[in-house]
Amino acid sequence: MGPVPEINVDHSQATLESLLTDLGAMAIILSSRTGDVILEVGAVGYLDRVSLTQAILPTMKANITMKDIVGGNASALQFYDGTDYDVFVLSVGLHHVMAIVFDGEGG
């Protein structure tokens, strides 16, 4: 798949900060398919961002494999419901993934 395309971090930061506010999320983490945390906004200090990224990488790699099965570029959304955190994981193209984290007590 070659190198991960670079993104405009300044533009992405503004977009993620706006999304954080609009959703009322606790934190948003943008990572690459290589496992690098690219950008983080919100109260990310409560989370182990690297562990979260490593945990969702297999799902991201499965999405890359699924694109050939379903045709085109597949998009994916996953939800993890926990007592501490609720996490939505969204594919952002083939090279990036975004984790949107909410307080788990909010339901």
C-alpha positions in Angstrom: 0.0 0.0 0.0 3.0 2.3 0.1 3.6 5.1 2.5 0.8 6.7 4.5 -0.2 9.9 2.8 0.6 13.0 4.8 -2.3 15.2 6.0 -2.5 18.8 6.8 -2.3 18.6 10.6 -3.3 22.3 11.2 -6.5 21.9 9.1 -7.2 18.5 10.7 -6.7 19.9 14.2 -9.3 22.6 13.6 -11.8 20.0 12.1 -11.3 17.6 15.0 -11.7 20.3 17.6 -15.0 21.4 16.0 -16.1 17.8 15.8 -15.2 17.3 19.5 -17.4 20.2 20.5 -20.3 19.2 18.2 -20.4 15.7 19.5 -19.8 16.4 23.1 -17.0 13.8 23.1 -14.3 13.5 25.7 -11.5 13.0 23.2 -10.7 12.2 19.5 -7.6 10.4 18.3 -6.6 10.2 14.7 -4.1 7.4 13.9 -2.5 5.9 10.8 -2.6 2.4 9.5 1.0 2.0 10.7 0.0 2.6 14.3 1.2 6.2 14.6 -1.0 8.6 16.6 -1.1 11.6 14.4 -3.4 14.0 16.2 -5.3 14.1 19.5 -7.8 16.6 20.8 -9.7 16.8 24.1 -9.0 15.1 27.4 -6.7 12.5 25.9 -4.5 12.3 29.1 -7.0 9.9 30.6 -6.4 7.3 27.8 -3.4 5.2 26.7 -3.6 6.5 23.2 -0.9 4.1 21.9 -2.7 1.0 23.4 -6.0 2.2 21.9 -4.5 2.6 18.5 -2.8 -0.8 18.6 -6.1 -2.4 19.7 -8.0 -1.0 16.7 -5.3 -1.7 14.1 -6.5 -5.3 13.3 -10.0 -3.9 12.6 -8.5 -1.3 10.3 -6.5 -3.9 8.4 -9.6 -6.0 8.0 -11.3 -3.0 6.4 -8.5 -2.8 3.9 -9.0 -6.4 3.0 -12.8 -6.0 2.8 -12.5 -3.3 0.1 -11.6 -6.0 -2.4 -14.5 -8.2 -1.3 -17.2 -5.5 -1.4 -15.7 -3.4 -4.2 -14.3 0.1 -3.9 -13.1 1.6 -0.7 -15.0 0.2 2.2 -15.9 2.3 5.2 -16.3 1.0 8.7 -17.8 2.0 12.0 -17.4 0.1 15.2 -18.7 0.8 18.7 -17.2 -0.4 22.0 -19.4 0.1 25.0 -17.6 0.1 28.3 -18.1 1.2 31.9 -15.2 3.6 31.7 -15.3 4.7 28.1 -17.5 4.4 25.0 -15.5 4.4 21.8 -16.6 4.9 18.2 -14.0 3.9 15.7 -14.4 5.2 12.1 -12.3 4.5 9.1 -11.0 7.6 7.4 -10.1 6.3 4.0 -7.7 3.4 3.8 -4.8 5.0 5.7 -6.3 6.6 8.8 -8.7 5.7 11.6 -10.4 8.0 14.1 -11.4 7.0 17.6 -14.1 9.2 19.2 -14.2 8.6 23.0 -17.0 9.4 25.4 -17.3 8.9 29.1 -18.7 5.4 29.6 -21.1 6.5 32.4 -23.0 8.7 30.0 -24.7 5.6 28.4 
